[in-house]
Amino acid sequence: MELIIYLLIGAIAGFTAGLFGVGGGLIIVPILYIVFTQMNYDPNVIMHIAIGTSLATIIVTSISSVMAHHRQGAVLWSVFQNLAPGLVLGSFLGAGIADLMSGQHLQLVIGVFAIWMAFKMFRGAYAIVNSSRHLPSAPIQFAAGGGIGVASAIFGIGGGSLTVPFLNRYGVVMQKAVATSAACGLPIAAAGAIGFMWFGAKEQINVPNTIGYVHIYAFLGISTMSFITAKVGAKVAHRLSPAMLKKCFAGLLVTVGCYFVYKGLM
């Protein structure tokens, strides 16, 4: 039964990852939080394990999603090369910061962040991208990658909710922003997952089937199914209008954000 739950989570998260370029974390973290709570895991580390496991699964999801986007010719690899070093450093640092935070504080931070991003995305749903704008210099892109990496590790996401708006702001159309964001999810997830395993191992948590803050069975079940469904989501993304993608993305963020704010204030 437990494995079936993880497979279902993976199916939903994978499709979402391919569709929005978010790595699936915004779906995986809240559902894993509920599942781990029902399994009576230590409430002090449930949120940390949900985030760490989410980042681990995003490694696999990102590979599947970016392959599909690459076949569409939508990934801006030159931008990825500028962002990636900052993403790796920032993501590992973010894992260390999350380790110092309580589960309740993590819930509130993630909830507020998701709602804020939803507002930003929905407000610009019908905005026309100014193609005359250009991306900033490589050092600035590196710094932006660092900031995105820190936040993404804390929130357990592939960085799409930060990378996509960043690229949109500098004239990158939605489909290419989503595709490039999917590629950026790989270094974020890899460095973040390693960080959560490293810092979690030092805490010596008493939860079965885990390496640090990463749940092995959940990782295997979710990543297996998400690898398949991420390709389907990526194909659908290229058939929708940019405005529709932004509206759907904003709706997803509001739902997740309200849930975590509610749980964090209880």
C-alpha positions in Angstrom: 0.0 0.0 0.0 2.8 2.4 0.9 4.5 1.8 -2.5 1.3 2.4 -4.3 1.0 5.8 -2.6 4.5 6.7 -3.6 3.8 5.7 -7.2 0.7 7.8 -7.4 2.5 10.8 -6.0 5.2 10.3 -8.6 2.6 10.2 -11.4 1.1 13.5 -10.4 4.4 15.2 -9.6 6.0 14.1 -12.9 3.2 15.5 -15.0 3.3 18.8 -13.0 7.1 19.0 -13.5 6.9 18.6 -17.2 4.0 21.0 -17.5 5.3 23.9 -15.4 9.1 23.2 -15.1 8.8 23.2 -11.3 10.4 19.8 -10.6 7.2 18.5 -8.9 8.3 19.6 -5.4 5.3 21.8 -4.9 3.2 18.6 -5.1 5.6 16.1 -3.5 6.4 18.1 -0.3 2.8 18.6 1.0 1.7 15.0 0.1 4.7 13.5 1.7 4.1 15.6 4.7 0.6 14.1 5.0 1.8 10.6 4.4 4.7 10.7 6.9 2.4 12.3 9.5 0.0 9.3 9.1 2.9 7.0 9.5 3.7 8.6 12.9 7.2 9.7 12.1 8.9 12.2 14.4 7.0 15.5 13.9 10.2 17.5 14.4 11.8 16.0 11.2 8.8 15.2 9.0 9.0 18.5 7.1 12.8 18.1 6.6 12.4 14.5 5.3 9.6 15.6 2.9 11.8 18.3 1.5 15.0 16.2 1.3 13.1 13.4 -0.4 11.4 15.8 -2.8 14.8 17.1 -3.9 16.1 13.6 -4.5 13.2 12.7 -6.7 13.6 15.9 -8.7 17.0 14.6 -9.9 15.2 11.9 -11.9 12.2 14.1 -12.8 14.4 16.8 -14.2 16.3 14.4 -16.4 13.1 13.1 -18.0 11.6 16.6 -18.3 14.6 18.3 -19.8 15.0 15.5 -22.4 11.5 16.1 -23.6 12.0 19.9 -23.7 15.4 19.5 -25.4 13.8 17.6 -28.3 11.5 20.6 -28.7 14.7 22.8 -29.0 13.5 25.0 -26.1 16.3 24.7 -23.6 18.7 27.7 -23.5 21.9 25.8 -22.6 24.1 28.9 -22.6 21.9 30.4 -19.8 22.0 27.1 -18.0 25.8 27.1 -18.0 25.8 30.6 -16.4 23.3 29.7 -13.7 24.4 26.1 -12.8 27.5 26.9 -10.6 25.5 29.3 -8.5 22.6 26.9 -8.3 24.9 24.1 -6.9 26.5 26.3 -4.3 23.3 27.9 -3.2 21.4 24.7 -3.0 23.9 23.0 -0.7 23.9 26.1 1.5 20.1 26.1 1.6 20.1 22.6 2.9 22.2 23.7 5.8 20.0 26.6 6.5 16.9 24.3 6.4 18.5 22.0 8.9 18.7 24.8 11.4 14.9 25.6 11.1 12.1 23.9 12.9 9.4 22.1 10.9 6.8 24.6 11.7 8.9 27.5 10.6 9.6 25.7 7.3 5.9 25.3 6.7 5.2 29.0 7.2 8.1 30.1 5.0 7.1 27.7 2.2 3.5 28.7 2.4 4.1 32.4 2.3 6.6 32.0 -0.5 4.2 30.0 -2.6 1.4 32.5 -2.2 3.7 35.4 -3.1 4.9 33.7 -6.2 1.4 32.9 -7.2 0.5 36.6 -7.0 3.5 37.5 -9.1 2.8 34.9 -11.8 -1.0 35.6 -12.0 -0.5 39.3 -12.2 1.7 38.8 -15.3 -0.4 36.0 -16.9 -1.4 38.2 -19.8 1.7 40.3 -20.0 3.5 40.4 -23.3 7.2 39.5 -22.9 9.5 42.3 -24.0 11.8 40.5 -26.4 14.0 43.6 -26.6 15.3 42.9 -23.1 18.4 40.9 -22.7 19.6 38.6 -19.9 22.2 40.2 -17.6 25.9 39.4 -17.6 27.3 36.0 -16.6 28.4 37.0 -13.1 24.9 38.4 -12.4 23.4 35.2 -13.7 25.7 33.2 -11.4 24.6 35.3 -8.4 21.0 34.9 -9.4 21.6 31.1 -9.5 23.0 31.2 -6.0 19.9 32.9 -4.6 17.6 30.6 -6.5 19.6 27.6 -5.2 19.4 28.6 -1.6 15.6 29.2 -1.8 14.9 26.0 -3.8 16.7 23.8 -1.3 14.8 25.3 1.6 11.5 24.9 -0.2 12.3 21.4 -1.6 11.6 22.5 -5.2 13.4 22.4 -8.5 13.5 26.2 -8.7 10.9 26.7 -11.4 8.9 29.1 -9.3 12.0 31.3 -9.2 13.8 30.5 -12.4 10.8 30.9 -14.7 9.9 34.5 -13.5 13.6 35.4 -13.6 13.9 34.4 -17.2 10.5 35.9 -18.1 11.6 39.2 -16.7 14.5 39.3 -19.2 12.4 38.6 -22.3 12.5 34.8 -22.4 9.1 33.4 -23.6 7.3 31.1 -21.3 7.9 27.8 -23.1 11.7 28.4 -23.2 11.7 29.6 -19.6 10.0 26.4 -18.5 12.3 24.3 -20.5 15.5 26.0 -19.2 14.0 25.9 -15.7 13.6 22.1 -16.0 17.3 21.8 -16.8 18.2 24.0 -13.9 16.3 21.7 -11.6 19.0 19.0 -11.9 21.9 20.8 -10.3 19.6 22.3 -7.7 18.1 18.9 -6.8 21.5 17.0 -6.8 23.3 19.5 -4.5 20.2 19.9 -2.3 19.6 16.2 -1.8 23.3 15.6 -1.0 23.1 18.5 1.5 19.9 17.1 3.2 21.5 13.6 3.4 24.7 15.1 4.9 23.1 17.4 7.5 20.4 14.8 8.3 23.0 12.1 8.9 24.6 14.4 11.5 21.3 14.7 13.4 21.0 10.9 13.7 17.2 10.9 13.2 15.2 7.9 14.3 13.1 7.3 11.1 13.3 3.9 9.2 14.5 3.6 5.6 16.2 7.0 5.5 19.6 8.3 4.6 19.8 11.6 6.5 16.7 13.5 5.5 16.0 11.4 2.4 13.4 8.5 2.5 14.7 5.8 0.2 11.4 3.9 -0.5 9.6 7.2 -1.2 12.4 8.3 -3.5 12.3 5.0 -5.5 8.6 4.9 -5.9 8.1 8.6 -6.8 11.1 8.9 -9.1 10.2 5.8 -11.0 6.7 7.0 -12.0 7.6 10.7 -12.4 10.3 9.8 -14.9 7.5 8.5 -17.2 4.8 11.1 -16.6 7.2 14.1 -16.8 7.5 13.5 -20.6 3.7 13.8 -21.0 3.5 17.0 -19.1 6.3 18.5 -21.2 4.4 17.7 -24.4 1.2 19.3 -23.1 3.2 22.5 -22.1 4.1 23.1 -25.7 0.4 23.0 -26.7 -0.9 25.6 -24.2 -0.7 29.4 -24.4 1.8 31.2 -22.2 -1.0 33.0 -20.4 -2.8 29.7 -19.7 0.4 28.2 -18.3 0.9 31.1 -16.0 -2.7 31.0 -14.7 -2.5 27.3 -14.0 0.9 27.7 -12.3 -0.4 30.4 -10.1 -3.4 28.3 -9.1 -1.2 25.5 -8.0 1.0 27.8 -5.9 -2.0 29.3 -4.1 -3.3 25.9 -3.2 0.0 24.7 -1.8 0.7 28.0 -0.1 -2.6 28.2 1.8 -2.2 24.7 3.0 1.2 25.2 4.5 0.3 28.6 6.1 -2.6 26.9 7.7 -0.5 24.0 9.0 2.3 26.3 10.2 -0.1 28.5 12.2 -1.9 25.5 13.9 
